[in-house]
Amino acid sequence: MTLCKDEACHVIEVGAIRPALVRAARLFAETVLVPTGLLYLILHTAGLLPALLSVLGWCALTVGIRFIAGRHLPGTLLVCAGALCARALVALALSSALVYFVQPVIASVFMAILFLGSALLGRPITMRLARDFVSLPVALQTHPGLRRVFIQTAALWGLGRLVDAGMSIGFLHMGLDFAVLSRGVFSSLLTVVMIGVCAAWGIRSLRRMPDVTFRFGRRPAAPAAVPA
């Protein structure tokens, strides 16, 4: 239900849900499934150095192809590719296989600093990432209430990443098997929960704004002209 008048209302175009889910799945494959598979396979066949170089090469290839082709570079892809590169570069600098097991911790800390820092600076990175999935009117991008919501969600996600880092360190101290269980089950579960929390918080906050409303699905096509 819209509380604002049409002429004064900012409409957030959510678009069709299915294409958004397809884009999310593609980003997940590009930033999680493929690089993780490459790292695991090459680590056990060729060693640590080729495995880490394969991750860096995959990140460069994924971003480079989109850039050269003039395609849109989603903010989500840039953030995840940057996190992967940071993990690989740290492991290369230390030249230690142990870093492979603490890479997710480094990534979580990096993401926490990135999101919490953007919230503290008043330039929430979540606003950039949201544009990959919803259409924000230009006039709404400077809306103080909307910026406040994105600052809050950036802080929530940053805190969630800190919890993830602490959990991973705790399980790593308990042994390798527990560390694998943590990254494969509990970390993924925490990520899903935090996505739901951030989404619910953002939607609830936006729905309470009297001059903001949502539009789901594609815009209806204009009716065909009736022949005379």
C-alpha distance (Angstrom), angle and dihedral (degrees) to the residues before:
residue distance angle dihedral
M1 . . .
T2 3.81 . .
L3 3.79 117.5 .
C4 3.80 97.4 -173.7
K5 3.75 131.7 75.5
D6 3.77 115.5 -102.0
E7 3.81 94.4 -115.8
A8 3.82 92.3 51.3
C9 3.79 99.0 37.3
H10 3.81 125.0 107.4
V11 3.81 109.6 -145.3
I12 3.80 120.4 -153.4
E13 3.78 109.6 -153.5
V14 3.79 107.0 -143.6
G15 3.78 92.9 175.6
A16 3.77 126.9 -159.8
I17 3.80 113.0 -23.8
R18 3.80 97.2 -141.3
P19 3.85 97.2 59.7
A20 3.81 88.8 47.4
L21 3.81 90.1 53.9
V22 3.81 90.3 47.9
R23 3.82 90.7 52.2
A24 3.81 90.3 48.2
A25 3.81 91.1 50.4
R26 3.81 91.3 49.4
L27 3.81 91.5 49.8
F28 3.80 89.7 48.4
A29 3.79 90.6 53.0
E30 3.81 92.7 46.5
T31 3.79 96.5 46.7
V32 3.83 103.6 30.3
L33 3.81 117.3 14.4
V34 3.81 101.3 43.4
P35 3.84 99.4 39.8
T36 3.82 91.5 43.4
G37 3.80 90.8 49.5
L38 3.81 91.8 48.2
L39 3.78 92.0 48.3
Y40 3.79 94.0 49.0
L41 3.81 95.5 44.1
I42 3.80 98.7 44.3
L43 3.82 93.1 40.0
H44 3.82 90.2 61.2
T45 3.81 95.4 40.9
A46 3.82 108.6 34.0
G47 3.80 106.2 13.1
L48 3.77 140.9 -106.6
L49 3.82 99.8 -59.9
P50 3.84 96.9 53.7
A51 3.82 89.8 43.4
L52 3.80 93.2 54.7
L53 3.81 91.9 43.3
S54 3.81 88.9 52.7
V55 3.82 89.8 56.1
L56 3.81 91.4 50.1
G57 3.81 90.0 46.2
W58 3.81 92.2 50.2
C59 3.82 91.6 50.8
A60 3.79 91.4 49.1
L61 3.81 91.6 46.6
T62 3.82 94.4 48.4
V63 3.81 94.9 48.6
G64 3.81 94.6 35.8
I65 3.82 95.5 54.1
R66 3.80 91.6 51.1
F67 3.81 91.8 46.2
I68 3.81 95.8 47.9
A69 3.80 91.7 45.3
G70 3.80 90.1 51.0
R71 3.79 91.9 -121.2
H72 3.79 124.3 150.7
L73 3.81 113.5 -85.0
P74 3.82 106.4 -143.4
G75 3.77 114.7 -138.3
T76 3.80 88.7 -132.0
L77 3.80 90.6 58.2
L78 3.81 92.5 49.1
V79 3.80 93.0 49.4
C80 3.81 94.2 47.4
A81 3.81 93.2 43.9
G82 3.80 89.5 49.8
A83 3.80 90.9 51.0
L84 3.82 91.4 49.4
C85 3.80 91.4 49.8
A86 3.80 91.0 48.8
R87 3.82 91.0 52.2
A88 3.80 92.8 48.0
L89 3.80 94.4 46.0
V90 3.81 92.7 50.6
A91 3.80 90.4 50.3
L92 3.81 90.9 48.7
A93 3.80 91.9 48.8
L94 3.81 92.3 52.0
S95 3.83 94.2 38.8
S96 3.79 91.1 -149.6
A97 3.78 130.7 133.0
L98 3.79 88.1 -148.0
V99 3.78 88.8 69.6
Y100 3.79 87.7 65.8
F101 3.79 89.1 69.2
V102 3.80 95.2 45.7
Q103 3.80 95.6 43.7
P104 3.83 92.9 96.7
V105 3.82 88.6 53.4
I106 3.80 90.6 52.5
A107 3.80 89.9 47.8
S108 3.81 92.2 50.6
V109 3.81 91.4 49.8
F110 3.81 90.2 47.0
M111 3.80 91.4 50.7
A112 3.81 91.4 45.9
I113 3.81 91.3 53.1
L114 3.80 91.0 45.9
F115 3.81 96.0 50.3
L116 3.81 97.9 37.1
G117 3.80 90.5 45.2
S118 3.80 92.2 51.4
A119 3.83 89.3 49.2
L120 3.81 92.8 50.2
L121 3.81 91.1 48.5
G122 3.80 91.2 50.5
R123 3.81 91.6 -120.0
P124 3.82 101.8 105.1
I125 3.78 114.1 -159.9
T126 3.79 87.9 -150.1
M127 3.81 88.6 74.5
R128 3.80 89.9 60.4
L129 3.79 92.6 45.1
A130 3.82 92.7 49.3
R131 3.81 89.8 62.3
D132 3.80 88.6 68.1
F133 3.81 89.5 67.1
V134 3.82 108.7 22.3
S135 3.79 135.6 36.4
L136 3.81 112.6 -119.3
P137 3.82 117.2 -163.3
V138 3.81 112.7 -120.6
A139 3.80 91.4 -122.0
L140 3.79 90.2 53.3
Q141 3.81 94.8 54.1
T142 3.81 90.1 76.7
H143 3.81 93.6 43.0
P144 3.86 106.4 128.6
G145 3.80 93.2 -146.4
L146 3.81 93.0 51.1
R147 3.81 91.9 47.8
R148 3.80 89.5 50.9
V149 3.81 90.6 53.2
F150 3.81 91.7 51.0
I151 3.82 90.4 47.6
Q152 3.80 89.4 53.8
T153 3.81 93.5 48.3
A154 3.82 90.7 47.1
A155 3.81 89.3 53.3
L156 3.81 91.3 47.6
W157 3.79 92.4 50.9
G158 3.80 91.7 46.1
L159 3.81 91.2 52.6
G160 3.80 89.4 48.3
R161 3.81 90.0 54.8
L162 3.81 90.2 51.7
V163 3.81 89.5 52.8
D164 3.81 89.1 49.5
A165 3.82 91.6 51.4
G166 3.79 92.5 49.4
M167 3.79 92.0 47.5
S168 3.81 92.1 49.6
I169 3.82 92.6 50.1
G170 3.79 90.7 49.4
F171 3.81 93.6 51.4
L172 3.82 91.5 43.5
H173 3.81 89.8 58.4
M174 3.81 88.2 53.8
G175 3.79 92.5 57.9
L176 3.80 143.4 -79.8
D177 3.80 95.3 -77.1
F178 3.80 90.6 54.9
A179 3.81 90.4 46.8
V180 3.81 91.2 53.8
L181 3.81 89.8 47.9
S182 3.80 90.3 49.7
R183 3.82 94.9 51.8
G184 3.79 95.5 39.4
V185 3.81 99.3 44.9
F186 3.78 117.7 6.9
S187 3.80 97.5 39.3
S188 3.80 92.2 49.0
L189 3.80 90.2 46.9
L190 3.80 91.1 50.1
T191 3.81 90.4 50.3
V192 3.81 91.8 52.6
V193 3.80 91.1 47.5
M194 3.82 92.6 49.4
I195 3.80 91.4 48.7
G196 3.80 88.6 54.0
V197 3.82 92.8 45.8
C198 3.81 93.9 48.9
A199 3.81 93.0 44.7
A200 3.81 93.0 47.6
W201 3.82 92.1 46.6
G202 3.80 92.6 48.4
I203 3.81 95.8 46.4
R204 3.81 92.2 45.1
S205 3.81 91.7 50.1
L206 3.80 94.1 46.0
R207 3.81 92.8 48.1
R208 3.81 89.1 56.8
M209 3.81 91.3 59.2
P210 3.81 109.8 97.1
D211 3.81 94.4 -147.4
V212 3.81 99.8 47.1
T213 3.80 129.6 78.0
F214 3.80 137.9 165.8
R215 3.78 131.7 -122.5
F216 3.79 116.4 -161.2
G217 3.77 126.4 -161.1
R218 3.76 128.9 10.4
R219 3.73 121.7 -40.3
P220 3.77 112.0 -97.6
A221 3.76 114.5 -100.9
A222 3.75 118.0 -109.3
P223 3.80 112.2 -96.8
A224 3.77 115.5 -101.1
A225 3.78 116.9 -106.4
V226 3.75 114.6 -99.9
P227 3.81 109.8 -121.7
A228 3.77 114.6 -118.3
